[in-house]
Amino acid sequence: MPDTAFSVISPQKLASAVVFASPHSGTDYSDSFLAQSILGRREIRSSEDAFVDRLFQAAPEFGSPLLMAVKPRAYLDLNRSPDELDPAVIEGVQRRGQNPRVASGLGVIPRVVANGRAIYRGKLPAAEAEQRIRCCWHPYHQALKGLLEQAHQHFGQAILVDCHSMPHEAIDTMVPCKGGKPEVVLGDRFGAAADSSVVDRIEAAFAAAGLNVARNTPFAGAYIAQTYGRPSRRQHAVQIEIDRALYMDEAKIRPNGNFEPLQQLLRQVIAEIAAIGREELPLAAE
């Protein structure tokens, strides 16, 4: 298993059933990958959940592991199925049905970054796509499964908090919720990925920090929430999307003056979420 596929920060003592993960914050843009692309370093980072791993880096202090991608989303999207292959960017792939993510260029090997900007000059060899999936996708998901199994074994349940960020423009046109437009969107696939008791507590943690929270609109959760959310088996998955404008300059892809204050604010949110994993939660209805 290559050590470049993911990184895990483990707590000194496992004290919570909550597993925090950041699948889109990887920044290992190798020279060989950049040489394949027609984009510059800043452009190719536009779909990255920049600095999200740093926002949640306090998780191990509260007894929860933090799993982080190393390779960037533009190289390989860990929040997609490994069979979501795009025939427009991978040689020899046959078109199978209509997958809206693949059709828009956002398969497991993305064809585009934000605003539909093409990553490559042409197609990639199928062997390279297979190598990326074998060396990065599978190790990350094996690690994630292992952490969830560990939580379940120790605590009788597992709660995955899948950490992401969203472009400010994604919520610019939304109808304001109570207190204004959402700054955090929780995705539980409309109840299919997590028991409402878990999502209610996570929402309350963000709301207590003064953040406006919405559920499932415009992001309900993708492959990870769909795959790992099994509330009837006491395994819950909740996707968290945080407005990038709260903590970074989106055009320059660097933290803004509010980064450290938000990071400190999230410490208490993380502490409250981790506490959920120390308590007994009612078994979801079969």
Secondary structure, 3 states (H helix, E strand, C coil): CCCCCEEEECCCCCCCCEEEEECCCCCCCCHHHHHHECCCHHHHCCCCCCCHHHHCCCHHHHCCCEEEECCCCCCCCCCCCCCCCCCCCECCCCCCCCCHHHHCCCCCCCCECHHHCECECCCECHHHHHHHHHHHHHHHHHHHHHHHHHHHHHHCCEEEEEEEEECCHHHHCCCCECCECCCEEEECCCCCCCCHHHHHHHHHHHHHCCCCEEECCCCCCCHHHHHHCEHHHCEEEEEEEEEHHHCEECCCCEECCCHHHHHHHHHHHHHHHHHHCCCCCCCCCC
